[in-house]
Amino acid sequence: MSNASDSNLTSDLTSDLTSDLAGDLQLALELADRADRIATSRFLAIDLHVETKPDLTPVSDADKAIEEAIRELLSVKRPHDQIVGEEFGSGSTTGRYWVIDPIDGTKNFVRGVPVWGTLIALMEGTEVLVGVVSAPALFRRWYASKGGGAFLSVNGGAARQLKVSSVAKLDDASLSISTFASPTTGNRNDGWGDLHPGLLTLAEKVWRTRAYGDFWSHLLVAEGAVDCALEPKLALWDMAPLAIIVSEAGGQFTDFRGTNGPNGKNGVSSNGLLHSALLEHFPQ
C-alpha cells in the first residue's frame, strides 16, 4: 500500500523531471523559431525547388535548409545528443536523440496549402520527453514535455493548456484521417492496404469523418476539437511530438496494434475513452 511519503516522493520526482526538461523544451522552441523563419520565407516562393526522393515523395529546398539549420544549432547547444532526421539520416537511438521532420506536409507546402509544419521531439530510448509542432501558416504552435502538460499558442499569443474531449461513444465521435486511398499502387505510398476495410466500417460508425490530414489531425485530438485520428503509414519523425502532445493532453497515442508511443509504423490517437473501440476495427 502506498503512503503519503511515497506520494510525495513521486511528486518530487515528477517535479524534478519537469524542471530538468524545461531547458530542453526551451531549446526545442528555439529550433522551431529558426525553422519558421526559413519555412515562411520559402512558402509560395516562385523559385522553390522540389525534387522526388527514392520513395517517390517530394522534398523541397526548404525541407533541407530547415533540417540543416536545426542540426547546426543542436551541434552547438547539444553536441552530445544524436539526431534522427528525415532528410539527412539518423544517429544512434540508444541514448538521448532529437527527432526532426523539417516540413511535415511537404505535398501541401509545395502546392500552397497552409497545412504543414515542423515537427521536433527529444527522445530517450523509446520514450518521448519533449515535443513541439510549429505551423506558422496556420499561426499555431503546439508543445509538451513529459509531466508538464500540453499547450497551444495561436499567433504568438499566450498559450492555453490542452485537454482532450470526453466523447465516450464512436457514434458521437469526430474522426480525422489522412486519406481514404486504398492499397499501395504506383507512387501512392500512403494507402491503407489491408486496413482499408476496417477504415470503411469505422467511417460508417462514427458521427463525422473529415480528412484534416498529417500532424493536424492528431493535434486536433489533443485540443478536444476532434475525438480520434488515424494514419496508416508513418515514420518516427511523423509521430514523436504528436505522441507526447496527445498524451499530455490526457489522450492516447498508439500504433494499430495498440502499442503506446510513436515507435510503430502507423498512428492512432484518441481521447483515450474511444481507443479500444477504434482498434477493434483493425484486428492484427
Steps between C-alpha positions, in 0.01 A plus 500: 500500500634843412523767769536877514880484482478286183263753342730786595799317353316439173395865490856614565640273226241626250578859596874437459448344157280787385757750623784313327306502172426873512828584330446233237151630426634855473762379254235316297300823479814683389554238229140552389557877478794440270297256290207743471720777363630277222167334421298821477762657275471207255125435517340612171844602367506494120852354500425216743696196386333159537653158444360146520665269753557128437177420688319724246414767757590866436771695679547875462801721555316623812494147651875470460581854617289461815656170602849636434426805717362287783796264487738797508341647813485162674867442429569812707236469772489119541819364340471163674143429394431293191264608219242302303393711203283427199732655243856436619504166675499371853736473792477257788167455677641340815546820703357849466418599146304766314244400241445750220245526219590834340170528313222256571253545216748575222237420237285776649798733528596473134138550385437806716272326752571647849471168689866423560733529795836422655502207745766485771536250783756396758503130582690265724476141385138449399363776724414851384607769747423822309295577191436813294294546184513840335263586215565866415264510201223397742637745763518214751757330718439199723747369758534265796752349738469184706301577812465865402173500305425593139446853371396697193601854408307676222663782306771537763248561777484361851494121503200307626517152645344226292253233604347226288124458460275289720309330216458138604320336205609458139149593390562849639863528391671724247772312310784652298709306249777569252355331192249240386749365245479123462796259466836638398537538125747691287613816674219488759693383802251616764225245436318294761563161343351220710373757752264657246190288583532596865521866409182482293312324780622754754408794277144371484491465879619843614295819505731699272805433282737763363850485353689784666809292437860469612595640842188714529262206543675383815548845646129569461452191717726659763292817481176309551366627166521151345458176694724260306745495210660228289792470257597167342866560415736721700862536606638593842550864401134521395379391843743576782378848603137411428514208743610707798269791423197270476595303813577812705158635401347190660464289187664188362733446204582149376558303185226279356618214722435712808865556594535837672724767352639587158719196436270302271425540130169687530312724739172498690417787733189543709363649817572164662136417558457388139830326449402136551192542280715653226754220502230234484440607138859407410573149631867408468 
